[in-house]
Amino acid sequence: MKKIFIGMAILSAGLFTSCSDFLTEEPKQEQSNELTFATFDGVNKAAAAMYGMFQSDAWYDGEFTLMSELRCGNAKNPTSVPGSGRYRSDTQWIYSDRSTSPLWSYAYYTIARANNVINNLDDKVGVDATQQQVNNVKAEALFIRALCYFDLVITYCQPYNYNATEDDKMGVPLVLVTENGKPARDSKENVYNQIVADLLQAESIMADDYVRAGVTDKAATPTKPAIQALLSRVYLYMNKWQEAADYATKVINNKKYELAPADAYAAMFSAATAPEGGEIIFEVYGSDKNEYWDNSGWAHLPYITTTDDKGSHGDVCATKDLYDLYSEGDIRKSMYKQHGNDYFPTKYSGKPKDSDPKYTNVPILRLSEMYLNRAEAIINGASIQGVTAESDLRKIATVRGASQTAAATKQGVFDERRRELAFEGHIAADYARCNKSMTRKDFDDSKNKDVAFPSYMWALPIPNRECTANPNVAQNPGY
């Protein structure tokens, strides 16, 4: 097993924070590692802390999401409001090892927490837990570890299907047991294989109806459909088209989920929790009690992407060409609020609570993505009985009220993904995995209006502090 030194105390103080308002019964704040992991109840409570960092403004509730949109033509800096001065260079792709995505440390902290859960469960069977109870919690941790590695590999590595040189084959360090060590980067193929292995094991051991007990938002921890949805996404990125289509179909056929009709579309993004019977499969639960949500909220998605009289800054808005992709009558077009010549997205306008600052839930896996995954997979050769790419794309267009259905072509699906998944952090990885060069239209910045594929820039630099602390971690070429 691969091991690594993580620069934090991987113990109960680290494991038992970030849970307030996430569980109805809050865990104790401090106790020793030995005591924490001595019982199933202790490990189960420790597992609840795996989710805290997702709400950080460095991850889903901020930079990880917005850097993708700004780099690849969905977002820009507005001219109608002064903003706070943040996110002013991301459109230019001028990254360095001292100015790069902060995801690295947050993801490895979370991996450490997941590892501690995974590696302290097997001896609990028959002592104070049944095999199925152990399996359910282990499956949660396997999902979390897989999601972390997926986000790492799409951020700091070239896409899976591009391997022109040995450097292009580099992945990230695989860490399955958190101990002292300075591991080198594993191959990209090994990282993806581990992601798939974790998810397949999680799918095989989690109960079909499992939902973590006591959670405020039932979509904020993984279920079996969430595992299957993430498998569909991962297989899509690996160009394993049939597997991507098969797993998308498993989720689509699950009667628990349904695409939101036009009159419920906007509400699902601002709901206090994911609507029952809706299309959100897995999301980050936003809470002002999470320690990774700063007390002001000023760096999180609602403040960055909206402008109003409650202190929001409006540092990032949609590009005009993204806005123009939507046809009249498309409910998604109404999700942009015009301010001067700018169009601000309202996906993250906050929960229905009169509070300032605002906080939001962030959807990570939605049913609409499964239709898009399946359509793209079919275009690339997958086959699902009774289904065509046209029918899947038509389903999305119809439920969103669009007057036109996207063409059943690679470009058509790419454009529909832009429309449907805008401001959810997908577009940079979509360009990369499609080996697609980018030319931005609504762009008046100073550098990199066009970014060709291939280019070293599609893999962001490893943070300098990581390379300094661990000389075995090779920096990406070009930085």
Salt bridges, closest charged atoms under 4 A:
ASP41 OD2 - LYS45 NZ 3.49
ASP61 OD2 - HIS300 ND1 2.84
ASP122 OD1 - LYS138 NZ 3.52
ASP123 OD1 - LYS124 NZ 2.76
GLU140 OE1 - ARG212 NE 3.07
GLU166 OE2 - LYS169 NZ 3.08
GLU179 OE1 - LYS3 NZ 3.27
ASP186 OD2 - LYS2 NZ 2.51
ASP198 OD2 - ARG145 NE 2.85
GLU203 OE2 - LYS250 NZ 3.15
ASP208 OD1 - LYS224 NZ 2.78
GLU276 OE2 - LYS218 NZ 3.92
GLU279 OE2 - ARG366 NH1 2.61
GLU279 OE2 - ARG400 NH2 3.01
ASP294 OD2 - HIS300 NE2 3.47
ASP308 OD2 - LYS358 NZ 3.01
ASP315 OD2 - ARG86 NH2 3.28
ASP321 OD2 - ARG418 NH2 3.15
ASP324 OD1 - LYS320 NZ 2.92
GLU328 OE2 - LYS333 NZ 2.73
ASP330 OD2 - ARG332 NH2 2.84
ASP354 OD1 - LYS310 NZ 3.35
GLU369 OE1 - ARG233 NH2 2.77
GLU376 OE2 - ARG433 NH1 2.66
ASP392 OD2 - ARG374 NE 2.75
GLU416 OE2 - ARG332 NH1 2.78
GLU416 OE1 - ARG419 NH2 2.90
GLU420 OE1 - ARG332 NH1 2.91
GLU420 OE2 - ARG366 NH1 2.82
GLU420 OE2 - ARG400 NH2 2.79
GLU424 OE2 - LYS347 NZ 2.58
GLU424 OE2 - ARG366 NH2 2.72
ASP430 OD2 - ARG417 NE 2.83
ASP430 OD1 - ARG433 NE 3.01
ASP442 OD2 - LYS76 NZ 2.93
